[in-house]
Amino acid sequence: MDIESQVDDIGNEEGLLGLAFHPNYATNGYFFVYYSAASSNSILSRFSVDDTNENFANVSSELILLNINQPYPNHNGGSLAFGPDGMLYISLGDGGSFADPQGNGQNRQTLLGSILRIDVDNVDEGLNYSIPIDNPFYNNGNDYQEEIFAYGMRNPWRMSFDTATGDLWVGDVGQGKYEEVDIVISGGNYGWNIQEGFSCFSPSSGCDKDGLIQPVFDYDHSFGLSITGGYVYHGPSVFELRDAYIFADFQSGIIWKITDPYGDQITELILDTSLLIASFGTDNDGELYIAAFDGSIYKFTSSLAVITITQISTNEVTNTQIITTEKRVVETSTTNNNFTGILSVTGFLFMSTYLIRRVRAKSY
């Protein structure tokens, strides 16, 4: 699918930002795309696979579900994910600029600064989707946007559901000091712009944290400048990552894992790479991949308790690179694997086009 003529990627954080296949894609052929339009609005659309060629989309099939005004070109969010409930979840940033000048993060009368939840299999009057009646602000009397599932977000960059527990994990990009990881629940207020990470932002001290849900983890900018949310790993190949949430920092290339967030939580730095990590993805077996700004896809593997990331999206074999961390030596090798054949797996189509064509620059 080529919708380049419809996509505005002039701004540093604009472009084709999200893609999700319908859970019943195999039978209905629907997939959903979130992109910046030429008007600088953010568009959520549904497309259909071409009737005559399953390897192509029918561009003329576009059905716009949301057309969201963006006051500034940054903080567009854009992650899409179907939950175990079959609903589509959409992450939206606070509208941009610096420090949330419009107060969108704490304003439930706007969609901005929120995680949205909609039903794409039904329609309400005047909409191309339905608002689930169990959304936390459904049929409220305060003019709150009923699509909102949770709010208080700055720029949620990549979210995913734990396939074992149903938990919704989000990486929320910070302002000038802290990046944070959240587990998002219905109706939750995640604090922006009152807080940045665990710390007060506005005011800078003595802020009222009552009713705010605190992060699972935050880190300061000595470790990186822009979080990239990932996945909880349940694949069979890398025992060292089993049941852990894996995420990274785009600027520094550091990769962490979080285990047991509801108990004796442990957060560990597992890799220190030179990659600009824009996104993660999984395959049908639950194996975990990285999309990086060198135009490549890397797969997590393990040998003799050493975690390895192997480059798989290049057709040329290059030299093996050894990355040394404080904890271990990690071998990063490249192979001659052909990427054709797995592009239809959820996440890979977006990861490959996003990285190889570089339709946007990562936000921080």
C-alpha positions as CSV (number, residue, x, y, z in Angstrom):
1,M,0.0,0.0,0.0
2,D,1.3,3.4,-0.9
3,I,-0.5,6.4,0.6
4,E,2.5,8.7,0.5
5,S,0.6,11.4,-1.2
6,Q,-1.8,11.6,1.8
7,V,0.8,11.5,4.5
8,D,2.6,14.6,5.9
9,D,6.1,13.8,7.2
10,I,7.5,17.3,7.1
11,G,7.4,17.6,10.9
12,N,10.0,15.7,13.0
13,E,7.3,13.6,14.5
14,E,4.8,13.2,11.7
15,G,4.2,10.5,9.2
16,L,2.9,7.0,9.1
17,L,2.8,6.2,12.8
18,G,0.7,3.1,13.5
19,L,-0.8,0.0,12.0
20,A,-2.9,-2.9,13.4
21,F,-4.5,-5.8,11.7
22,H,-8.1,-6.7,12.6
23,P,-8.2,-9.8,14.8
24,N,-10.4,-11.4,12.0
25,Y,-8.1,-10.1,9.2
26,A,-7.9,-13.5,7.6
27,T,-11.7,-13.4,6.9
28,N,-12.6,-9.7,6.6
29,G,-9.3,-8.3,5.2
30,Y,-9.4,-5.1,7.4
31,F,-6.5,-3.3,8.8
32,F,-6.1,0.1,10.5
33,V,-3.6,2.9,9.9
34,Y,-2.8,6.0,11.9
35,Y,-1.0,8.8,10.0
36,S,-0.4,12.5,9.8
37,A,-2.4,14.1,7.0
38,A,-1.4,17.1,4.9
39,S,-3.6,19.2,7.1
40,S,-1.3,18.1,10.0
41,N,-4.4,16.4,11.5
42,S,-4.0,12.8,12.7
43,I,-6.1,10.3,10.8
44,L,-7.2,6.9,11.9
45,S,-8.5,4.9,8.9
46,R,-9.6,1.4,8.0
47,F,-8.4,-0.1,4.8
48,S,-9.3,-3.4,3.1
49,V,-7.1,-5.9,1.3
50,D,-7.4,-5.9,-2.5
51,D,-10.0,-8.3,-3.8
52,T,-7.8,-9.7,-6.5
53,N,-4.4,-9.7,-4.8
54,E,-4.0,-10.5,-1.1
55,N,-0.5,-8.9,-1.1
56,F,-1.9,-5.4,-1.8
57,A,-4.3,-3.1,-0.1
58,N,-7.2,-1.4,-1.8
59,V,-6.3,2.2,-1.3
60,S,-9.7,3.4,-2.4
61,S,-11.3,1.4,0.4
62,E,-10.2,3.9,3.0
63,L,-12.8,4.7,5.7
64,I,-11.8,7.5,8.1
65,L,-12.8,6.7,11.7
66,L,-11.1,9.6,13.4
67,N,-9.8,13.0,12.2
68,I,-8.0,14.6,15.1
69,N,-6.9,18.2,15.1
70,Q,-3.2,18.5,16.2
71,P,-2.3,22.0,17.5
72,Y,1.5,21.3,17.0
73,P,3.4,18.9,14.8
74,N,4.9,16.9,17.7
75,H,3.5,14.5,20.3
76,N,1.2,12.6,18.0
77,G,1.4,9.3,19.7
78,G,0.0,6.8,17.1
79,S,0.3,3.3,18.5
80,L,-2.6,1.0,17.6
81,A,-3.3,-2.3,19.4
82,F,-6.3,-4.6,19.6
83,G,-7.0,-5.8,23.1
84,P,-8.1,-9.2,24.2
85,D,-11.6,-7.8,24.3
86,G,-11.5,-7.2,20.6
87,M,-11.6,-3.4,21.0
88,L,-9.1,-1.1,19.2
89,Y,-6.9,1.0,21.5
90,I,-5.2,4.2,20.1
91,S,-2.5,6.2,21.8
92,L,-2.6,10.0,21.5
93,G,0.0,12.5,22.6
94,D,-0.8,15.8,24.3
95,G,-0.8,17.9,21.1
96,G,2.8,19.0,21.4
97,S,4.9,22.1,21.9
98,F,6.6,22.2,25.3
99,A,5.2,21.3,28.7
100,D,1.6,20.8,27.5
101,P,0.7,24.5,27.1
102,Q,-3.0,23.7,26.4
103,G,-3.3,21.5,29.4
104,N,-4.6,18.6,27.3
105,G,-3.1,15.9,29.4
106,Q,-5.5,16.6,32.3
107,N,-8.4,17.7,30.1
108,R,-10.9,14.9,29.4
109,Q,-12.9,17.1,27.0
110,T,-10.2,16.5,24.4
111,L,-9.0,13.2,22.9
112,L,-5.4,14.4,23.2
113,G,-3.1,13.1,25.9
114,S,-5.1,9.8,26.2
115,I,-5.4,6.2,25.3
116,L,-8.7,5.7,23.4
117,R,-10.8,2.5,23.2
118,I,-13.3,2.0,20.4
119,D,-15.4,-0.8,18.8
120,V,-14.6,-1.0,15.1
121,D,-17.1,-3.8,14.5
122,N,-20.2,-1.7,15.2
123,V,-21.2,1.9,14.5
124,D,-23.0,4.5,16.5
125,E,-25.1,7.2,14.9
126,G,-22.8,9.8,13.3
127,L,-19.7,7.7,13.7
128,N,-17.8,5.1,11.8
129,Y,-17.3,3.1,15.0
130,S,-19.0,2.5,18.3
131,I,-18.1,3.6,21.8
132,P,-18.1,0.7,24.1
133,I,-20.7,1.2,26.9
134,D,-18.1,0.0,29.5
135,N,-15.7,2.8,28.6
136,P,-15.0,4.7,31.9
137,F,-16.5,8.0,30.7
138,Y,-19.4,6.6,28.6
139,N,-22.5,8.7,28.9
140,N,-20.9,11.1,31.4
141,G,-22.5,14.5,32.1
142,N,-19.3,16.5,32.0
143,D,-18.6,16.6,28.2
144,Y,-15.7,14.2,28.6
145,Q,-14.8,12.4,25.4
146,E,-16.4,9.0,25.7
147,E,-13.7,7.3,23.7
148,I,-11.1,7.9,26.4
149,F,-9.9,4.8,28.2
150,A,-7.1,6.5,30.2
151,Y,-5.5,9.9,30.3
152,G,-2.7,12.0,31.6
153,M,-0.3,11.0,28.8
154,R,2.4,13.1,27.3
155,N,3.4,11.1,24.2
156,P,2.8,7.4,24.5
157,W,5.2,5.8,22.0
158,R,4.3,2.2,21.6
159,M,1.9,0.1,23.6
160,S,1.1,-3.6,23.7
161,F,-1.0,-6.1,25.6
162,D,0.5,-8.9,27.6
163,T,-0.9,-12.0,25.8
164,A,-0.9,-13.9,29.1
165,T,-2.5,-11.4,31.5
166,G,-4.2,-8.8,29.3
167,D,-2.2,-6.0,30.9
168,L,-1.7,-2.9,28.7
169,W,1.9,-1.7,28.8
170,V,2.8,1.8,27.5
171,G,6.1,3.7,27.1
172,D,5.4,7.4,27.7
173,V,8.0,9.8,26.4
174,G,9.1,12.4,29.0
175,Q,9.8,16.1,28.8
176,G,13.3,17.1,30.0
177,K,14.2,14.7,32.8
178,Y,12.3,11.3,33.0
179,E,10.9,8.6,30.8
180,E,8.3,6.2,32.1
181,V,6.7,2.8,31.8
182,D,3.0,2.4,32.7
183,I,0.5,-0.4,33.0
184,V,-2.7,1.3,31.9
185,I,-6.1,0.6,33.5
186,S,-9.6,1.8,32.7
187,G,-10.2,5.4,33.8
188,G,-6.6,5.8,35.0
189,N,-5.0,9.3,35.3
190,Y,-1.2,8.9,34.5
191,G,-0.3,12.3,35.7
192,W,1.0,14.5,32.9
193,N,1.6,17.4,33.2
194,I,1.4,17.4,37.0
195,Q,4.1,14.7,37.0
196,E,6.9,13.6,34.8
197,G,7.8,10.0,35.8
198,F,7.5,9.8,39.6
199,S,8.5,13.4,40.0
200,C,6.5,16.7,40.1
201,F,6.6,18.7,36.9
202,S,4.0,21.5,37.3
203,P,4.5,22.6,40.0
204,S,8.1,21.4,40.2
205,S,7.7,20.4,43.9
206,G,4.8,19.8,46.2
207,C,2.4,18.7,43.5
208,D,-0.8,16.9,44.4
209,K,-0.4,13.3,43.4
210,D,-3.8,12.2,44.9
211,G,-5.6,10.1,42.3
212,L,-2.6,9.8,40.0
213,I,-1.4,6.4,39.0
214,Q,2.3,6.1,39.4
215,P,4.6,4.6,36.8
216,V,5.8,1.0,36.9
217,F,9.3,2.4,36.3
218,D,11.0,5.6,35.2
219,Y,14.6,6.5,34.3
220,D,16.4,9.8,34.0
221,H,18.1,11.3,31.0
222,S,21.5,10.0,32.0
223,F,20.3,6.7,30.5
224,G,18.4,8.0,27.5
225,L,16.1,10.7,26.1
226,S,13.1,9.0,24.5
227,I,11.5,5.7,25.6
228,T,10.3,3.1,23.1
229,G,7.7,0.8,24.5
230,G,7.9,-2.9,23.8
231,Y,6.3,-6.2,24.7
232,V,6.1,-8.8,27.4
233,Y,8.0,-11.8,26.0
234,H,6.3,-15.2,26.0
235,G,8.3,-16.8,23.1
236,P,10.0,-20.2,23.4
237,S,13.5,-19.3,22.4
238,V,15.0,-16.8,24.9
239,F,14.5,-18.2,28.4
240,E,16.3,-15.2,30.0
241,L,13.4,-12.9,28.8
242,R,10.5,-15.2,29.6
243,D,7.5,-13.3,31.1
244,A,9.5,-10.0,31.2
245,Y,8.5,-6.6,29.7
246,I,11.2,-5.6,27.2
247,F,11.6,-1.9,26.2
248,A,14.3,0.5,25.1
249,D,15.4,4.0,24.7
250,F,15.5,5.4,21.2
251,Q,18.5,7.8,21.7
252,S,20.8,5.6,23.8
253,G,20.0,2.2,22.4
254,I,19.7,0.7,25.9
255,I,17.3,-2.2,26.4
256,W,15.8,-3.1,29.7
257,K,13.5,-5.8,31.1
258,I,11.0,-5.6,33.9
259,T,9.9,-8.7,35.7
260,D,7.2,-9.3,38.4
261,P,5.6,-5.7,38.3
262,Y,3.0,-6.7,40.9
263,G,5.5,-8.3,43.3
264,D,9.2,-8.0,43.9
265,Q,9.7,-6.0,40.7
266,I,13.2,-6.2,39.1
267,T,14.2,-3.9,36.4
268,E,17.5,-4.9,34.6
269,L,19.5,-3.4,31.8
270,I,20.1,-6.3,29.4
271,L,21.7,-4.7,26.4
272,D,23.5,-1.5,25.6
273,T,23.4,-1.1,21.8
274,S,24.3,1.6,19.3
275,L,20.9,1.2,17.6
276,L,18.2,3.9,17.3
277,I,15.3,1.7,18.3
278,A,12.0,3.0,17.0
279,S,9.7,0.0,17.6
280,F,9.3,-3.6,18.7
281,G,7.3,-6.4,17.1
282,T,6.4,-10.0,17.7
283,D,5.7,-12.9,15.4
284,N,3.1,-15.7,15.6
285,D,5.3,-17.7,17.9
286,G,5.8,-14.8,20.3
287,E,9.4,-14.2,19.3
288,L,10.5,-10.6,19.8
289,Y,12.0,-8.2,17.2
290,I,13.5,-4.7,17.1
291,A,13.0,-2.1,14.3
292,A,16.0,0.3,14.1
293,F,16.8,3.4,12.1
294,D,19.5,1.6,10.3
295,G,16.7,0.2,8.2
296,S,17.0,-3.3,9.7
297,I,15.0,-5.7,11.8
298,Y,16.7,-7.5,14.7
299,K,15.5,-10.7,16.4
300,F,16.2,-11.6,20.0
301,T,17.9,-15.0,20.4
302,S,19.9,-16.7,23.1
303,S,22.9,-19.0,23.2
304,L,24.6,-20.2,26.4
305,A,22.6,-17.6,28.5
306,V,23.9,-14.8,26.2
307,I,21.2,-12.7,24.7
308,T,21.8,-12.0,21.0
309,I,20.0,-9.7,18.6
310,T,20.4,-10.9,15.0
311,Q,19.8,-8.6,12.0
312,I,17.3,-10.3,9.6
313,S,16.0,-7.8,7.2
314,T,19.0,-7.2,5.0
315,N,19.9,-9.1,1.9
316,E,23.6,-8.5,2.3
317,V,25.8,-10.2,4.9
318,T,27.8,-7.8,6.9
319,N,30.4,-8.3,9.6
320,T,29.5,-9.4,13.1
321,Q,29.5,-6.6,15.7
322,I,30.3,-7.2,19.3
323,I,28.5,-5.0,21.8
324,T,30.0,-4.9,25.3
325,T,27.8,-4.1,28.3
326,E,28.5,-3.9,32.0
327,K,26.7,-7.2,32.5
328,R,27.8,-9.3,29.6
329,V,29.2,-9.4,26.1
330,V,26.4,-9.6,23.5
331,E,27.0,-10.7,19.9
332,T,25.1,-8.9,17.2
333,S,25.3,-10.7,13.9
334,T,23.7,-10.2,10.5
335,T,22.3,-12.9,8.2
336,N,21.1,-13.2,4.7
337,N,17.5,-14.0,5.7
338,N,14.9,-12.9,3.2
339,F,12.1,-10.8,4.8
340,T,9.5,-11.9,2.3
341,G,6.9,-14.2,3.8
342,I,6.6,-12.6,7.3
343,L,5.4,-9.2,6.2
344,S,1.8,-10.2,6.9
345,V,2.5,-10.9,10.5
346,T,1.1,-8.1,12.7
347,G,3.6,-5.3,13.2
348,F,6.1,-6.4,10.5
349,L,4.6,-4.5,7.6
350,F,4.7,-1.3,9.6
351,M,8.1,-2.0,11.0
352,S,9.7,-2.6,7.6
353,T,8.1,0.3,5.7
354,Y,8.6,2.6,8.6
355,L,12.3,1.9,9.0
356,I,13.4,1.3,5.4
357,R,11.6,4.4,4.1
358,R,12.0,6.4,7.3
359,V,8.7,8.1,7.2
360,R,9.2,9.9,10.5
361,A,11.8,10.7,13.1
362,K,11.4,9.4,16.6
363,S,10.2,11.9,19.1
364,Y,12.0,12.9,22.3
